């Protein structure tokens, strides 16, 4: 943005808005860009409040190219790897075991993240504001939350299945039909826990920021996709519920399950090693001579 000067009377016009193409008094002692400049953001003081002007592109072209190439590579690996897993498990009947169904569910949730969330996240990281509408805002946020929740719950299901098989080997194993029911419950829980977030996600205009469009110095409002809660208490309660159900409780269960599995395997392996050591220490009986 070129250095421009303005009179105080021009600053008082339309507090909160400014036409960068407007003719200003070059004899004024008030210099605009010298007030505050950081990371492509220009902040101008007004009588009522401050407005910061940000560039449309958040990064220089080399940095943006690194973002695009990295996201594209991750996207292709996500599609290829998880697609192959889905193809193999669904194509071969002998691959449709309980554990493989859980792995298939992980692959499906990762595919959803790659398809619905990675493109919007990439654009959100290289340009200022939210370029899409309210529907995409809600869908992207909800799909991302549902996919993460389903992945976490599936990891817990895998841990429980391994726990039953190793710690209690003589109990009845999970059947394919039971595994399908478990997966359905996982997705229902994931959708239920993320519904409040999807309802509260709104596209809102940022009042204290405006974006500079190209070299014409035209500006436009900035919109963000974020949760709009009626009060902070509800936000805190929902954040606590998410933290407990998606992180704390699953992590605790997984740690406990695999700790028990490790103890069970150690206890089963220790007597075998002891018997082997004992048998190797016992001298072999000599053959009797005739």
C-alpha positions as CSV (number, residue, x, y, z in Angstrom):
1,X,0.0,0.0,0.0
2,X,1.5,3.4,-1.1
3,X,2.1,6.0,1.5
4,X,-0.8,8.4,1.6
5,X,-1.6,11.4,3.8
6,X,-5.0,12.7,5.0
7,X,-6.4,15.5,7.0
8,X,-8.0,15.0,10.3
9,X,-11.4,16.0,8.8
10,X,-11.1,13.2,6.3
11,X,-10.3,10.7,9.1
12,X,-13.6,11.7,10.8
13,X,-15.7,10.7,7.7
14,X,-17.4,7.4,8.0
15,X,-15.6,6.0,11.0
16,X,-14.8,2.4,10.4
17,X,-14.6,2.7,6.5
18,X,-12.1,4.2,4.2
19,X,-11.8,4.5,0.4
20,X,-8.2,4.0,-0.5
21,X,-8.8,5.7,-3.9
22,X,-10.1,8.9,-2.4
23,X,-8.0,12.0,-3.0
24,X,-6.3,13.2,0.2
25,X,-4.4,16.3,1.2
26,X,-0.7,15.7,0.7
27,X,0.2,18.6,2.9
28,X,-1.1,17.1,6.0
29,X,1.4,16.1,8.7
30,X,-0.5,12.8,9.4
31,X,1.1,9.9,7.7
32,X,-1.1,6.7,7.4
33,X,1.2,3.8,7.1
34,X,3.6,5.0,9.8
35,X,1.0,4.4,12.5
36,X,1.3,0.7,12.6
37,X,2.3,-1.9,10.2
38,X,2.8,-5.7,10.8
39,X,2.7,-8.7,8.6
40,X,0.9,-6.9,5.8
41,X,-1.7,-5.5,8.3
42,X,-2.2,-1.7,8.4
43,X,-4.1,-0.3,11.4
44,X,-5.6,3.2,11.2
45,X,-7.1,4.9,14.3
46,X,-10.7,6.3,14.1
47,X,-12.7,8.2,16.7
48,X,-14.8,5.2,17.6
49,X,-12.6,2.2,17.0
50,X,-9.6,0.8,15.1
51,X,-9.8,-0.9,11.7
52,X,-6.9,-3.1,10.4
53,X,-6.4,-3.5,6.7
54,X,-4.9,-6.9,5.7
55,X,-3.7,-8.2,2.4
56,X,-5.9,-10.6,0.6
57,X,-3.0,-13.2,0.4
58,X,-1.6,-14.0,3.8
59,X,1.8,-15.2,2.6
60,X,4.3,-14.4,-0.1
61,X,4.1,-16.5,-3.3
62,X,7.0,-18.9,-2.3
63,X,5.3,-19.6,1.1
64,X,1.9,-20.0,-0.5
65,X,3.4,-22.5,-3.0
66,X,4.9,-24.5,-0.2
67,X,1.4,-24.7,1.4
68,X,-0.3,-25.7,-1.8
69,X,2.3,-28.4,-2.7
70,X,2.3,-29.8,0.8
71,X,-1.5,-30.0,1.0
72,X,-1.7,-31.5,-2.5
73,X,0.8,-34.2,-1.6
74,X,-1.0,-35.0,1.7
75,X,-4.3,-35.0,-0.2
76,X,-3.0,-37.5,-2.8
77,X,-1.5,-39.8,-0.2
78,X,-4.7,-39.7,1.8
79,X,-6.8,-40.6,-1.2
80,X,-4.4,-43.3,-2.4
81,X,-3.7,-45.0,0.9
82,X,-7.1,-45.0,2.4
83,X,-8.7,-45.8,-1.0
84,X,-6.5,-48.9,-1.3
85,X,-7.5,-50.0,2.2
86,X,-11.2,-49.6,1.4
87,X,-10.8,-51.4,-1.9
88,X,-8.9,-54.4,-0.4
89,X,-11.3,-54.9,2.5
90,X,-14.5,-54.6,0.5
91,X,-13.2,-56.6,-2.5
92,X,-12.0,-59.7,-0.6
93,X,-14.5,-61.6,1.6
94,X,-11.8,-63.2,3.6
95,X,-10.5,-59.8,4.6
96,X,-13.8,-58.8,6.2
97,X,-12.8,-59.5,9.8
98,X,-13.8,-57.6,12.8
99,X,-10.4,-55.8,13.1
100,X,-10.4,-55.0,9.3
101,X,-13.8,-53.5,9.5
102,X,-12.6,-51.2,12.2
103,X,-9.6,-50.3,10.1
104,X,-12.0,-49.7,7.1
105,X,-13.9,-47.3,9.3
106,X,-10.7,-45.4,10.1
107,X,-10.0,-45.2,6.3
108,X,-13.5,-43.9,5.6
109,X,-13.2,-41.2,8.2
110,X,-9.8,-40.1,6.9
111,X,-11.2,-39.9,3.3
112,X,-14.0,-37.6,4.5
113,X,-11.5,-35.3,6.1
114,X,-9.4,-35.3,2.9
115,X,-12.3,-34.6,0.6
116,X,-14.4,-32.1,2.6
117,X,-11.9,-30.4,4.9
118,X,-8.5,-30.2,3.3
119,X,-9.4,-27.9,0.4
120,X,-11.2,-25.4,2.6
121,X,-8.4,-25.5,5.2
122,X,-5.9,-24.8,2.5
123,X,-7.7,-21.7,1.3
124,X,-8.2,-20.6,4.9
125,X,-4.4,-20.7,5.3
126,X,-3.5,-18.7,2.2
127,X,-6.1,-16.0,1.9
128,X,-7.8,-13.7,4.4
129,X,-11.2,-14.5,5.7
130,X,-13.7,-17.2,4.8
131,X,-14.4,-17.3,1.0
132,X,-17.4,-19.7,1.1
133,X,-20.9,-19.5,2.3
134,X,-22.7,-20.5,5.5
135,X,-23.6,-24.0,4.2
136,X,-19.9,-24.9,3.4
137,X,-18.9,-23.4,6.8
138,X,-21.3,-25.7,8.6
139,X,-20.6,-28.8,6.5
140,X,-16.8,-28.4,6.6
141,X,-16.8,-27.9,10.4
142,X,-19.2,-30.7,11.1
143,X,-17.6,-33.3,8.8
144,X,-14.2,-32.6,10.3
145,X,-15.5,-32.9,13.8
146,X,-17.5,-36.1,13.0
147,X,-14.6,-37.7,11.3
148,X,-12.2,-37.0,14.1
149,X,-14.7,-38.3,16.7
150,X,-15.4,-41.4,14.6
151,X,-11.7,-42.1,14.3
152,X,-11.1,-41.7,18.1
153,X,-14.1,-44.0,19.0
154,X,-12.9,-46.6,16.4
155,X,-9.5,-46.6,18.1
156,X,-11.2,-47.3,21.4
157,X,-13.2,-50.1,19.8
158,X,-10.0,-51.7,18.4
159,X,-8.4,-51.5,21.8
160,X,-11.5,-53.2,23.4
161,X,-11.5,-55.9,20.8
162,X,-7.8,-56.6,21.3
163,X,-8.3,-56.6,25.1
164,X,-11.0,-59.2,24.9
165,X,-9.0,-61.4,22.6
166,X,-5.8,-61.4,24.6
167,X,-6.8,-60.9,28.3
168,X,-9.9,-63.0,28.0
169,X,-9.2,-65.4,25.2
170,X,-11.9,-67.9,26.0
171,X,-14.8,-65.4,25.9
172,X,-16.9,-65.2,22.8
173,X,-15.3,-63.2,20.0
174,X,-17.0,-60.3,18.3
175,X,-18.9,-61.2,15.2
176,X,-19.2,-59.3,12.0
177,X,-22.8,-58.3,12.7
178,X,-21.8,-57.0,16.1
179,X,-18.9,-55.0,14.7
180,X,-21.3,-53.4,12.1
181,X,-23.6,-52.4,15.0
182,X,-20.7,-51.0,16.9
183,X,-19.6,-48.9,13.9
184,X,-23.2,-47.6,13.5
185,X,-23.3,-46.6,17.1
186,X,-19.9,-44.9,16.7
187,X,-21.1,-42.7,13.8
188,X,-24.4,-41.9,15.6
189,X,-22.4,-40.7,18.7
190,X,-20.0,-38.7,16.5
191,X,-22.9,-36.9,14.8
192,X,-24.7,-36.3,18.1
193,X,-21.6,-34.8,19.8
194,X,-20.9,-32.5,16.9
195,X,-24.4,-31.3,16.2
196,X,-24.2,-28.3,18.6
197,X,-21.0,-27.1,16.9
198,X,-22.7,-27.3,13.5
199,X,-25.7,-25.4,14.7
200,X,-23.5,-22.6,16.2
201,X,-21.1,-22.3,13.2
202,X,-21.9,-19.0,11.4
203,X,-20.3,-16.8,8.8
204,X,-19.7,-13.5,10.5
205,X,-18.3,-10.2,9.3
206,X,-15.2,-9.0,11.2
207,X,-16.0,-5.4,12.1
208,X,-12.4,-4.4,13.0
209,X,-10.7,-5.8,9.8
210,X,-11.0,-5.1,6.0
211,X,-9.2,-6.8,3.2
212,X,-7.2,-5.0,0.5
213,X,-8.1,-6.3,-3.0
214,X,-5.1,-6.4,-5.3
215,X,-3.3,-3.2,-6.4
216,X,-6.4,-1.1,-6.9
217,X,-6.5,-0.4,-3.1
218,X,-10.2,-1.3,-3.0
219,X,-11.3,-2.9,0.3
220,X,-14.0,-5.3,1.2
221,X,-15.3,-6.8,4.5
222,X,-13.7,-9.9,6.0
223,X,-15.9,-12.9,7.0
224,X,-15.0,-15.7,9.3
225,X,-16.5,-19.1,9.9
226,X,-16.7,-19.6,13.6
227,X,-19.0,-20.7,16.4
228,X,-21.4,-18.0,17.7
229,X,-22.5,-19.0,21.2
230,X,-25.1,-17.0,23.1
231,X,-22.8,-16.8,26.1
232,X,-19.3,-17.9,27.1
233,X,-20.6,-20.3,29.7
234,X,-22.3,-22.5,27.1
235,X,-19.1,-22.4,25.0
236,X,-17.0,-23.5,28.1
237,X,-19.4,-26.3,28.9
238,X,-19.4,-27.6,25.3
239,X,-15.6,-27.4,25.1
240,X,-15.3,-29.4,28.3
241,X,-17.7,-32.0,26.9
242,X,-15.7,-32.3,23.7
243,X,-12.4,-32.5,25.6
244,X,-13.7,-35.2,27.9
245,X,-15.5,-37.4,25.3
246,X,-13.0,-37.0,22.4
247,X,-9.7,-36.8,24.2
248,X,-9.6,-37.5,27.9
249,X,-11.9,-40.5,28.2
250,X,-10.8,-42.3,25.0
251,X,-7.1,-41.8,25.9
252,X,-7.7,-43.2,29.4
253,X,-9.5,-46.2,28.1
254,X,-6.9,-46.9,25.4
255,X,-4.0,-46.6,27.9
256,X,-5.7,-48.9,30.4
257,X,-6.6,-51.5,27.8
258,X,-3.1,-51.7,26.3
259,X,-1.5,-51.7,29.7
260,X,-3.6,-54.7,30.7
261,X,-2.7,-56.3,27.3
262,X,1.0,-55.7,28.0
263,X,0.7,-57.2,31.5
264,X,-1.2,-60.2,30.3
265,X,1.4,-60.9,27.5
266,X,4.2,-60.5,30.0
267,X,2.7,-62.9,32.5
268,X,2.1,-65.5,29.7
269,X,5.6,-65.2,28.4
270,X,7.4,-65.3,31.7
271,X,6.5,-68.9,32.7
272,X,7.5,-70.1,29.3
273,X,10.9,-68.5,29.5
274,X,11.4,-69.9,33.0
275,X,10.5,-73.4,31.9
276,X,12.9,-73.1,29.0
277,X,15.7,-71.9,31.2
278,X,15.0,-74.7,33.7
279,X,15.0,-77.3,31.0
280,X,18.2,-76.0,29.5
281,X,19.9,-76.1,32.9
282,X,18.9,-79.7,33.6
283,X,21.6,-82.1,32.3
284,X,20.6,-84.6,29.7
285,X,20.6,-88.2,31.1
286,X,23.4,-90.4,29.8
287,X,22.7,-93.4,27.8
288,X,23.4,-96.6,29.6
289,X,26.1,-98.8,28.1
290,X,25.4,-102.3,27.3
